[in-house]
Amino acid sequence: MNLGSRNLLGSLWSPPDPVLAEAGVAGEVLVARIRLGVAGILLLIPMINISFFPLDPQESGVGLSLTSATFVLSLIVYLLIMREFNPRWLSFATSAFDVSLVSSALVVFLFLNQPHTAVNSKVVFEGYFLAIGATSLRYDKRVCIFAGLLAVGEYLAIVSFAATRWDLNSPMYAPYAYGLFGWSAQIARMIIMLSAMVLSTALVMRSQKLLRLATRDPLTGLFNRGYVEDRIAVELSRAQRYNKVLTIAVIDADHFKLLNDTHGHLAGDVVLCKIGEMLSDSFRQSDTAGRFGGEEFVVILPETDANAGLQKIESLRALLAEEPLAISPRGEQVHATISAGLATFPQDGVTAADLFETADLRMFQAKREGRNRVVGSGVEVPS
């Protein structure tokens, strides 16, 4: 496999952005409600048939058993989601559940010796498209691909079994209420299912692209203020839910106005871009670095305590202070420095506003004490 193919596969199978993942949780709740409502309606159908329109006892019993199990499982999933049960595998599991419900309904027709209904259904089969389409509400490309391939695999197994077990075009099935069996039609159905998967995946990728365009600072390439505020809400909620620590850092470029007044705004842009580059290179993928406005930056460090956060920001401060920056084609150089303040959940605050206020006050404390330093949780790292 060449590098381009690996990059494409890596892109398709990469996890969603945390903010989109949080939106996916809301989508999961919506799907759970719809699933429960549909399951309730389906449960009523065999109950009404048994009560008012007696049919074959075997068929009625199978229908009632299947719809009852569907309703109970849908209710369990709904209750778990409403209780904020949201492990990383949940979207895969619920999508597999939705796809398998459709397959189960087709398998029932096989048990009832109605193979033509199983392979040529014009009502139940369309449920696959609802299941695949709903994956786009999870905002995760991987779930779209997984559900689409699972649907094709399960349907192919059903059709293969039916074609092997029964002579589907035998005259005994005339007048073929559901039409003659043909592999070309079945392959066309599976191609359409794959097309639905591609459309769902493309919709999620489009959402991710729009999110990137809407959340990046054009100068530094870091996340912008709106994204940082959304991300801190996501990470703070996660820290509270799982009893984890969380540290944020507010960083400000020192003497930035003087730099602009002395060397011009292009020199200031060079310094901001260099800080942005170092922020991008210095932290984990799970961390978030953003430009909050002007010469101020914010870093969010999930599952990082006060001491670890202090050391990370101190390493960044020292690295920047040591490197001269060329600010003009003539070779002019400056040494840029930063001042930073840190705050850690839960000891420094339990809300985003509290943490930002504390980190901001400590950043100004670093300024007052001579700049080019980091202050956090009452501990100062000297310059």
N, C-alpha and C positions, 0 to 999 in steps of 0.2 A: 504494500500500500504506500503510495507516494505521499509527500508532505501535504499537498493540497487536499487530498482525500482525508488525511488524518485531521487537518484543520477543520474541514467541513463537518466531519463526524463529531469532533470536539465541540464545535459551535452548536450543532443540533442537540447534543446530549449534555450541554452545560446547564446548571441549575438556574432558576430565574433570579432576577434582581430581587433583593429583600423587600423592596417596596411593592413590586409586582407580586411577590409571594404572599405578602400580607393582603393584597387585593384578591389573590386566589383563595384565601381563607373565606372571605366574604362570598366569593363565587361558590365555594364548596357548601356553604350554608344554604344559598339559593337552590343549588342542585338537590340538596337533601330535602328541602321543603317540597320541591316539585316531585321528586321521586316518591315521597311519602303520600302526596296527594294522588298521584297516578296509581300507586299501589292500593290506596283505599278505594278508588273507583273500580279497579280491576277486581278487588275482593267482592264488591257488591254484585258483579255480573253473575258468577256462579251461584251466589246465595239467592238472587232473584230467580234464576233459572230453576234451581232446586225447589223453590217455594211455589212458583206459579207456572212454570213450563217444564214439567218433568221430562228429562232426556235419558239417555243411556246411563245407568248408575255408575258404570266404570268411568265414562267420560266426565260425568259431573264430579265424581270423587277426585279424579286426577286434577281437574280444574280448580276445585276448592282447595285441595292440598297445596298446589303450586301458588295460588294467589295468597293464601294464608301465610305461607312461608315467606313470600315476597314482602307482604305487609309487615310481618314481625321483624324481618331483617332490616327493612327500610326504617322502621321505628327505632330499632337499636342504633343504627348508624346516625340517625337524626339526633337522638338523645346524646350520643357520645360527642358529636360535633358541637351541639349547643352547650355542652359542658367543657368546651375548649380543649377537647381531645384532638390534637392536631400533630401527630408525628409526621416525619418527612414522607413516610410511605403511604399516608392516608389517601392522597389523591390517586395514586396508582391502584390501591385496593378498591376504592369506591368506583373508579372508572371500569375496573375489571368486573365489579359487581353489576354495573349497568349493562355492559356488553353481554355478560353471561346470563343475565335475565332474559334477554332476547333469544339467545341460543337455547336456553332451557325451554322456552315456549315452543320453539321449533322441534326440539327433541321430544316433547310431549306428543306431538303429532305422529312421530315415528312409533312411539309406544302404543298409540291408538290405531296403528296400521293405516295411517294416512300419509304415506310418503310424499305424494304430490303436493299436499298442503305444506309440508315441511320445506320442500325445495323450490316451490313456485309461489309461496305466499306473497300476496300483494299488500298485506296489512302488517303482519308481524315483522317482516323483513325490514320495513322502513324504520323500525325501532333502532336498528344499528346506527342509522344516521343521526337520530336524536342522541344516542349515547356518545357517538364520536363528536358531534357538534358541541355537546355540553363540556367536553374537555377544554375547549378554548376559554371557558370561564375560570379554569384553574390557573391560567397564565403561565403554563409550564409546557414547553415544547416536548419534553420527554414524555409527558402524560398523553399528549395528542398522538405521538408516534406509537407508544405502547398500546393504547386503546385501539387504534386503527389496525395494527398488525394482529392484535389478539382477535378482533372481530373477524378479520379475513381468515385467520387460522381456524377459529371455531366453526365458521360457516363452511369452510372447505372440508373439515372433518365430517360435518353433518351431511353434506352433499355426497361425499365419497362413500360414506356408510350406506346412504340410501341407494345410491347407484349400484353398489355391490350386493346389497341385501335383497333388492327388489328389481324385477324387470319393469321399469317405470313406463315403458311404451308398449306394454302388453295390451292386447285388445280387451282384456278383462276390466281395464280401467276406463274404457270408453264410456261416455263421450268426452273424457278428459276435461273436467270442469276447470282445472287449473292449468290446462295446456300440456302439450307434450314436453318431455324432458329433453334438454339438449345442453351439452357442455359449453357450447359457445355462449349461450345466454347466461350460464352460471359464471363463466369467466368474466363476462361483461359486468355482471353484478359486483364481483370482487374488485374489478378495476374502478368502478364507481365508488366503492367503499374506500379504496386507497386514495381516490381523488378527494373525498371528504376529509380524509386524514391530512392530506397535503394542504387543503384550504384552512383547516383548523390550525395547523402548524404555522402557516403563513400569517394568519391573523395574529397569533401570539408573537411571532417575530416582528411583525409590524408594530405591535404595541411596545415591544422592547426598544425598537428603533426610535419611535416617537418619544419614549421616556428618556432615552439618551440625549436626543436633541433638546428636549425641554429641561433637562436637569444639569447640563454641563456649562461651566463658565467658559466663554469663548476665548479668553486670553490664556488662562493657565491649563485648561482641560480638566480641571478638578470639578467636583460636583458644586452646584450653586446653593444658595441659601435655602431655597424652597425644598430642595431634595434633602439637605442636611437636617432640616427641621422634621421632615417626614421620617427620615431614617432614625433620628434620635427617639421619636415616638415608638417606632417599631422595636428598636433595641431595648428601650426602657421597659416596654410591655413584656418582652421576652425575659429580661432580667428579673422583673417582679414575679412573673409566672413560675420561673424555674429556680428562683432564689439564687441568682448569679450576681456577680459584681459587674460594674460598668464604669469606665472612666472616660471623661471627655476633657479635651485640652483646647483652650482658646489661645491662639498664637498671633502675635502682632509684629510686623517688621519695624525695627527700631529706626528712628530719625528719618522716616520715609518722606515727610514733607520737605525736610532739608535736602534730601537726595534729589527730589524733583526740582526744587528751586535752584540747586547748584548745577546739576547735570542734565536736566530736562526730563520730560515725562517718558521718553523712550528708554532712558536709563532705569527709571522706576519700573517700567514694564519688564525689562530684563531681569531685575531683581525678583519681581513677583513670579515670573515664569520659572526662575531657578528654584525658588521656594516650592512652587507647585511640583516641579520635577522631583525634588528631593522627597516631598511628601508622598508622591506616587510610588517612589522606589523604596521607601523606608518602612512600610507597614504591610501587614498581612492582607490577604484578599478579603477577609472578613471585617477588616477595619474600614472606616470611611473617612476620607480627607476631603474637605471642601473649602471653597473661598466664601467667606461669610459677607464680604463687602470691603471695598477699598483694599487696605493692606492687612486685613484681619482674616485669619484662617481658623478652622475648627477641625479637630480630629476626634472621631468616636472610636473607642477601643473596647469592644465587647469582651466579657470574661477576663478583664485585666484589672488587677487591684492597684491601689495607689502607688505602691513602690515600683511595680513593673511599669506602670504608665509613666512615672517620673523618669525612669531610666531610659525608656524609649524616646521621650521628647528631649531629654538631655543629650542623647546621642545625636539626634537631629540638629540640635542647637550647636553642638561642638563641630559637627561636620560642616555646617554652613559657615561658621565663623572662621574656619581654617582655610576655606577655598576662596581665592580672589576671583572676582567676576569681571569679565571684560564687558564694558558698557558702551563702547563705541568702536567704529572701524579703526580709529587711530590708536587703539590699544589701551585706552584709559581703563583703569581697574579700580574697583572698590571692594571693601570687605563688608558684607551685609551681616547683620545680626538680628536675632529675634528675642522677644520676651514672651514667656508663656505662663499660663496659670492652669492648674488642673483641679478637677472635682470628681469625686468617686461616689457612685451609688452603692450602698444606701447611707454611708456615714455623713456625706456632705449634702444630702438632699434626696427626696423621693420623687420629685417632679422635674421635668425638663427645665422649667423656669428657674427652680432652685439651683440646679446644677450649673446652668449657664451663668447665673448671677454670681455664684461662688467662684467659678473658674475665671470669670471676667474680673472680679475684684482681685484675685491673686495675680492675674496678668498685670493689672495696674500696680500692684505691690512690687512686682518684678521691675516695672518701669521706674518706680520711685527709688528703688534700692540700687539703681545704676544700670539697668537694662542688661541685655545679653545674659539672661538667667531664667531659670525655671522654678516656679513656686507651686507646691501642691501639698495639701493636707498638713499644713504647718511645718513642712520640711522643705528646706531650700537647698538646691544644689549650687554651690558657688561656681562663678565663672572662672 
